[in-house]
Amino acid sequence: MKFFKSVKEFHNEEEGAVTVDWVVLTAAVVGLGVLALGAIKSGTGALSTKINNYLSSVTVG
């Protein structure tokens, strides 16, 4: 009887479910951040090349 009682208590415990939710949400936020960084990286690389080419062709003074 004591075994079944402890199994019921384990089944009704919900603290682990909250932890799993936070882990999944954190992984989703990190994944979105990595995707955004990948999208921004290619655009900023091309823009910095254009800026470098323009500044190299300008004479000062």
C-alpha positions as CSV (number, residue, x, y, z in Angstrom):
1,M,0.0,0.0,0.0
2,K,2.8,2.4,0.8
3,F,4.3,1.8,-2.6
4,F,1.1,2.7,-4.4
5,K,0.8,5.8,-2.3
6,S,4.3,7.0,-3.2
7,V,3.6,6.2,-6.9
8,K,0.4,8.4,-6.8
9,E,2.4,11.2,-5.1
10,F,5.1,11.0,-7.8
11,H,2.4,11.0,-10.6
12,N,0.7,14.1,-9.1
13,E,4.0,16.0,-8.7
14,E,4.2,18.9,-11.2
15,E,7.4,20.8,-10.3
16,G,9.4,18.9,-12.9
17,A,7.0,19.9,-15.6
18,V,7.7,23.6,-14.9
19,T,11.4,22.9,-15.3
20,V,10.9,21.2,-18.6
21,D,8.8,24.2,-19.8
22,W,11.6,26.6,-18.9
23,V,14.2,24.5,-20.6
24,V,12.2,24.3,-23.8
25,L,11.4,28.1,-23.8
26,T,15.1,28.9,-23.2
27,A,16.2,26.6,-26.0
28,A,13.7,28.3,-28.3
29,V,14.9,31.8,-27.4
30,V,18.5,30.8,-27.9
31,G,17.7,29.1,-31.3
32,L,15.9,32.3,-32.5
33,G,18.9,34.4,-31.4
34,V,21.2,32.2,-33.4
35,L,19.0,32.4,-36.5
36,A,18.8,36.1,-36.2
37,L,22.5,36.4,-35.8
38,G,23.0,34.3,-39.0
39,A,20.6,36.5,-41.0
40,I,22.3,39.7,-39.7
41,K,25.8,38.5,-40.2
42,S,25.6,38.2,-44.0
43,G,24.1,41.6,-44.4
44,T,26.6,43.4,-42.2
45,G,29.5,41.7,-43.9
46,A,28.4,43.0,-47.3
47,L,27.8,46.4,-45.9
48,S,31.1,46.7,-44.2
49,T,32.8,45.7,-47.5
50,K,31.0,48.5,-49.3
51,I,32.0,51.0,-46.7
52,N,35.6,49.8,-46.8
53,N,35.7,50.2,-50.6
54,Y,34.2,53.7,-50.4
55,L,36.5,54.9,-47.7
56,S,39.5,53.5,-49.5
57,S,38.7,55.5,-52.6
58,V,38.2,58.9,-50.8
59,T,41.1,61.2,-50.4
60,V,41.4,63.5,-47.4
61,G,43.0,66.8,-47.4
